[in-house]
Amino acid sequence: MAKFSKDEISRIIEMAWEDRTPFEALKSQFGILEKDVIRLMRLNIKQNSFKLWRKRVNGRKTKHLKLRSKKISRAYCTRQYKT
């Protein structure tokens, strides 16, 4: 796994928590595989937070492009990033 800056680690964690951001987007943007995201999360967030995240992500269809509905064409909620 590559060395990431604190800002990059923070962004990876943020993207991993987002429901609509698939692991493929993390691979595309940071060159990091799902197993590496899991390891990064384990090392950089509290143990209970990690457990909650794993429970939340496990089996979530939106976290994998092949499993998500064709109706989902964006990586974030329409109510997110309002200016």
Buried (B, 14 or more C-beta within 10 A) or exposed (E): EEEBEEEBBEBBBEBBBBBBBBBBBBBEEBEBBBEBBBEBBEEBBEEEEBEEBEEEBEEBEBBBEEEBEEEEEEBEEEEEEEE
